[in-house]
Amino acid sequence: NVIDKWVSMKEPHIISGLEEGKKYTLTEITAPYGYELTESIEFEVSFDKENQLVEMKDMPILKSIQVEKLDKDTKEHIKSNKFVFGIYEDEACTKLIREAGANEYEGTALFDNLKYGVYYIKEVKAPTGYKLSDQIVKIEINDKGVFADGVSLEEKDDIYSFEYYNS
């Protein structure tokens, strides 16, 4: 039995005429783009004769991107703790969001908890014995998937990976 229905905005939505002592369920039917659908909230109207606040919060859909650091000639992972990647807001790579250091045992760098959007990843510090690459990889995260330079990435253990080569 639907008591009220609305589209959420910044200001609270007020519902009046609910019965004291009765239980109700607040259910989200659709979530904003880039957010998970929130679980329903059951609440009981109190006898206090005061306004009650029932708050529902949406969680953003988050993805993890892993850079597979490979030797251009051998195609093997470069297992070093000396390399660093940066993830940026802009294609010119002037607005740094954060850096990710190397996992020296795997030859990878991980950027986790990324929301829907477009990002740019480039090498900030090359491993010892390698040239710093000027390659910039465009990452797109949206409702269609995760893409590196327009190529769809496969998910493995909640991580999307792409290969990045050094000479």
C-alpha positions in Angstrom: 0.0 0.0 0.0 1.8 3.2 -1.2 1.3 6.1 1.2 3.4 8.6 -0.7 5.8 8.7 -3.7 8.3 11.4 -4.7 11.6 12.2 -6.4 14.3 13.0 -3.9 16.0 16.4 -4.0 18.3 18.2 -1.6 15.6 19.3 0.8 13.8 16.7 3.0 10.5 15.4 1.9 7.7 15.7 4.6 5.0 13.1 5.0 2.1 13.9 7.3 -0.9 11.9 8.4 1.0 8.7 9.4 -0.5 6.7 12.3 1.3 6.6 15.6 2.6 3.2 16.7 2.3 1.9 13.1 5.3 0.5 11.2 6.1 1.8 7.7 8.7 1.0 5.1 10.7 3.5 3.1 11.8 2.0 -0.2 13.9 3.4 -3.0 12.7 2.4 -6.4 15.5 3.9 -8.5 18.9 5.2 -7.4 20.7 8.1 -8.9 23.1 7.4 -11.8 26.3 5.9 -10.4 24.8 4.8 -7.1 23.7 1.5 -5.6 20.0 1.0 -4.8 19.6 1.4 -1.0 18.0 -1.3 1.2 14.5 -0.5 2.5 14.2 1.1 5.9 11.4 0.1 8.3 10.4 2.6 10.9 7.7 3.0 13.5 5.9 6.3 14.0 6.4 7.4 17.7 3.7 8.7 20.1 5.9 11.8 20.9 3.9 14.2 18.7 7.3 15.3 17.3 8.6 15.2 13.8 10.8 12.1 13.1 13.7 12.0 10.7 14.2 8.9 8.6 17.3 9.3 6.6 18.2 7.1 3.5 21.7 7.4 2.0 22.9 6.1 -1.3 26.3 4.6 -1.7 28.3 5.3 -4.9 29.2 2.4 -7.1 33.0 2.1 -6.7 35.5 0.3 -9.0 39.2 -0.7 -8.6 41.6 -0.2 -11.5 45.0 -2.1 -11.5 47.9 -1.2 -13.7 49.9 -4.3 -14.8 53.5 -3.0 -15.1 55.2 -5.0 -17.9 58.7 -5.0 -19.6 58.1 -4.1 -23.3 60.6 -6.8 -24.5 60.0 -9.7 -22.1 56.3 -9.0 -21.4 57.1 -10.0 -17.8 55.8 -8.0 -14.8 58.4 -5.5 -13.5 58.6 -6.5 -9.8 60.0 -3.3 -8.3 58.9 -0.9 -5.5 60.4 2.0 -7.4 57.5 2.9 -9.8 54.6 5.2 -9.1 51.5 6.0 -11.2 49.2 9.1 -10.9 45.5 9.3 -11.6 44.2 12.6 -12.9 41.0 14.5 -13.6 42.2 16.0 -16.9 43.8 14.7 -20.1 46.8 17.1 -19.7 47.4 15.4 -16.3 47.7 18.6 -14.4 44.9 17.9 -11.8 46.3 15.0 -9.7 43.7 13.0 -7.8 46.2 10.7 -6.1 49.2 8.4 -6.6 49.6 4.7 -6.4 52.9 3.1 -5.6 54.0 -0.3 -6.8 53.2 -3.7 -5.3 56.7 -5.0 -5.7 55.7 -8.6 -5.4 53.2 -8.5 -8.3 54.4 -5.7 -10.5 51.2 -3.8 -10.2 49.7 -0.5 -8.9 46.2 -0.2 -7.7 43.7 2.7 -7.7 40.6 1.7 -5.6 37.3 3.2 -4.8 36.8 5.1 -8.0 33.3 6.5 -8.8 31.7 6.7 -12.2 33.6 9.1 -14.4 36.6 9.7 -16.7 40.1 9.5 -15.4 43.6 9.6 -16.9 46.5 7.4 -15.6 50.2 8.0 -16.3 53.5 6.9 -14.9 55.0 9.4 -12.5 58.1 7.5 -11.6 59.7 4.7 -13.6 61.3 1.6 -12.1 65.1 1.7 -11.9 66.6 0.8 -15.3 63.6 1.9 -17.3 62.6 5.0 -19.2 59.7 7.1 -17.9 56.8 6.5 -20.2 54.7 9.4 -21.6 51.7 7.1 -22.3 48.4 8.4 -20.8 45.6 5.9 -20.4 42.1 7.2 -20.5 39.9 5.3 -18.0 36.1 5.5 -18.2 33.8 4.0 -15.6 30.1 4.0 -16.3 26.9 1.8 -16.3 28.2 0.0 -19.4 31.5 -1.1 -17.7 35.1 -0.1 -17.2 37.2 0.9 -20.3 40.9 1.7 -20.9 41.4 3.8 -24.0 38.0 2.6 -25.2 38.6 -1.1 -24.7 36.4 -2.9 -22.2 38.3 -4.4 -19.3 37.5 -7.7 -17.7 36.7 -7.9 -14.0 38.7 -10.4 -11.9 38.3 -10.5 -8.1 36.5 -7.1 -8.2 39.5 -5.5 -10.0 39.8 -4.2 -13.6 43.3 -4.5 -15.0 45.2 -3.2 -18.0 48.8 -3.6 -19.2 51.3 -0.8 -19.2 54.7 -1.3 -20.8 58.2 0.2 -20.1 61.4 0.1 -22.1 
